[in-house]
Amino acid sequence: MKTESSQRSQGIGLFMNWLTENGARVDGVSIVEFPGCDLGLKAETDFAENQLILEIPRALIFSTYTAAPELAVLQNDPLVQHMPQVALAIALLLERHKENSKWKPYLDMLPSSYNTVLYMKANDMIELKGSPTLGIHIEKKHI
């Protein structure tokens, strides 16, 4: 039985080609499946301090400006104006269901779910003690 990350890893070659064909620079790194940690970037060379590792053109950043031009009709909608993540979710759904989406190699690499501190329980947050994430969470809570 294949895991989600191993299914996603089958699209790595197409994704890397898509990146470079659209102007991204990804020299010296590869995407690999790390046991127990899903997919991530692996350095294939030693990098000098302050050396550029990745360069992603703005046009390859999935956003409401670069994806789903159909969303232009919603630009004056109050919900979309006050909750831009709604517009982004709609753009994702539109592009995911287009037969010939320019974004297919990228969308095929996305995980089906993710974890974020927003949904963590207090017991899980304790594991972040000493990290900037826990400090930011606490500071916002006291404001």
N, C-alpha and C positions, 0 to 999 in steps of 0.2 A: 504494500500500500504506500502511495506517495504522500509525503507531507506537503503542506501548502508551499513552504519555501523551496522544496525540491521541484515542485511544479513551476513556481515562479522562476527558478534558476534556469529552466529550459529557454526562457526568453532573454537571457542575459546578452547573448550574441546579437540578437536583433536590436535590443535596447542600446548597446554600445555603438553599433553601426548607425542607428538613428541619431544618437548624440553627435557623433563626429560628422555625419552627413549634413547636420544642421548647425555646424559651427562650434560645437563644444570642443574643448581641449581636455583630454583625460589621460595624458601621458604619464606612465609610471604607476598607474593604479589599475586594479581590476575589481570586479564585483564577484565575491565568492560567498558560499554558504559556510558560516561558522557554526560548528556543532553546538547546539543548545542556545544559539543566539540569533538565528535567522541569517539574512543576507547582510553584507556590509562591504565597505571598501577595504582593499588590501593593498598596501604599498608593495610595488614590485621592484623598487629601487630605493636607494638612500636619498633622502631629500636634504638639501641645505636649509639652514635656518632662514625663515622668511621666503622660501621658494614657493612660487605658485604651484599648486597641486591640481586644482580644477578651475576651469573657466567655462561657465555656462552662460550663453547669450540670454539676454532678457526675453527674447522671443521663445525660448524653450522653458520658461518658467510658467507652469500651468496657473492661469489666473482668469478672471472674468474679462480681462483685456485681450488675452491671447487665445482663448478657447471659446467655443460656442457663440459665434457672432449672432445667433438667434436671440441672445439675451439682451440685445440693444433695445428691444421693445419694453423691457422691464426696468430700464435705467431710472425712470421716474416713479417707480412703485415704492411707496413708503417703507414697506417691509424690507425690500432689497436695499434701500438707502441706509436703513438703520441696522441691518443685519447682513453685512456683505458675505458672511459665511453661507447664508441661504443661497445667494446667487452663485457662489462657488460650487455648492452641492448640486445645484441645478445644472451648471455647466458640466460637472463631472458626469452626471446622469446622461445628459444629452450626448456628450462625446463617447461615453461607454457604449451607447446603443446605435451610433452611426456606423454604417457599414464600412465606410472608408475614412475613418477618423485619422487625421494626421497624428493624433496622440496615442494611437493603439500600442506601440512599443512601450511607452511610458506607463499607460494604464495597466498593461499586463504585468508590470513589475510591482504594482502597489499591493500591499497585503490586504486581506479581506477584513482585518480588524487590527486595532492597535491599543496600546495601553497609554494612559496619560494620567498625570497626578490629579486632574480634575475628577476622576472617578475612583481614586484610591480611598480605602478605608483608613481610619486612624492608625490601626496596627501596621498597615503597609507603609504609611508615612514615617513611622519610627525608623524604618530601614534607611531612610534618607537623612537621618540625623548627621549634621556636620557638612551636608552638601549645600550648595547655593539654592537648589530647588526647595529644600525645606525652609531655608531662611526667607526666601521670597514669599513662600506660602504664608508663613507666620506674619511677616510684615504687612502683607495685604489684609490679613484677617484683623489686625489691630488698628487699622486706619479707620 
